[in-house]
Amino acid sequence: MIIDFAKIEEITYTALKGGEGTVKSRTFADDNNRIILGRLAPGSSIGLHRHEDSSEMIAIVKGRGKVLFAGEYEPVKEGDVHYCPQGFEHSLINDGADELVYFAMVPRHC
């Protein structure tokens, strides 16, 4: 299966999950998974949130930023993958001067 994100409508969110600024995303979803191509504007963030029934992997495609995970900030850059296991909380922050582009994979754990 090929997912063509260019054919998926891009939605702009303000203060996503209590974060700051704007996030633009294109999302593919089925009953068990979400795959997101996201763009986080400079100075923007996805707020701290917990994955109760899922985990999340975030692959950084372009840009730099940081994640807040297990109470600590960790820098991320192009080529890095951040993993948030089920039951943990995290936040993605673009503290760079350029847009942060990422793929997020969110499988549900039933």
C-alpha positions in Angstrom: 0.0 0.0 0.0 1.3 3.4 -0.9 0.1 6.5 1.0 0.3 9.6 -1.1 0.3 12.5 1.4 0.0 15.0 -1.4 -3.6 13.8 -1.9 -4.5 14.1 1.7 -5.9 17.5 2.9 -3.5 19.5 5.1 -5.1 20.7 8.3 -3.7 23.6 10.4 -4.0 23.3 14.2 -3.4 26.1 16.7 -2.1 25.1 20.2 -2.3 21.4 19.4 -2.7 19.4 22.7 -2.1 22.6 24.6 1.1 23.5 22.7 2.1 26.8 21.2 1.8 28.2 17.7 0.8 26.1 14.6 1.1 22.6 13.3 0.1 21.6 9.8 -0.5 17.9 9.2 -1.8 15.4 6.7 -3.0 12.2 8.4 -3.7 8.7 7.1 -5.7 6.6 9.6 -7.4 3.2 9.8 -8.8 1.3 12.7 -5.4 0.5 14.2 -2.9 3.1 13.1 -2.3 6.8 12.3 0.5 8.0 10.1 1.1 11.7 10.1 3.2 14.0 7.9 3.5 17.1 10.0 5.1 20.6 9.8 5.8 22.4 13.0 6.4 26.2 12.5 9.4 27.8 14.3 8.6 28.6 17.9 5.7 26.1 17.9 5.1 22.9 19.9 2.8 20.0 20.3 1.8 20.0 24.0 2.7 17.4 26.5 0.4 14.4 26.2 0.2 10.8 27.3 -0.2 7.7 25.1 -2.6 5.6 27.1 -3.6 3.1 24.3 -0.9 3.8 21.7 2.8 4.4 21.3 4.4 6.9 18.9 7.5 7.1 16.7 8.5 10.5 15.3 11.0 10.5 12.4 12.5 13.9 11.8 12.7 14.6 8.1 13.9 18.2 8.1 14.9 20.8 10.7 15.8 20.7 14.4 14.0 20.8 17.7 13.6 19.0 20.9 11.3 16.5 22.6 10.3 16.5 26.3 10.3 12.9 27.4 10.4 11.4 30.9 10.9 14.8 32.3 14.0 15.6 30.2 14.6 17.6 27.0 16.3 15.7 24.2 17.5 17.4 21.0 16.3 16.0 17.7 17.5 16.7 14.1 17.0 15.4 10.6 17.4 11.6 10.6 16.6 11.1 14.3 13.7 9.0 15.5 12.0 9.7 18.8 10.1 6.8 20.4 7.3 7.3 23.0 6.2 3.9 24.4 2.6 3.3 25.6 1.9 4.8 29.0 4.5 7.6 28.6 4.0 11.3 27.8 6.0 13.6 25.5 6.0 16.9 23.6 7.6 18.0 20.4 9.1 21.5 20.2 10.5 23.5 17.3 13.0 25.7 18.9 14.9 26.2 15.6 14.7 29.0 13.0 13.3 26.7 10.3 10.2 24.6 9.9 10.4 21.1 11.6 9.1 18.4 9.2 8.4 14.9 10.6 6.5 11.6 10.1 4.7 10.3 13.2 3.5 6.7 13.3 0.9 6.0 16.0 -0.1 2.3 16.4 -3.0 1.6 18.8 -2.5 -1.1 21.5 -5.8 -2.8 22.2 
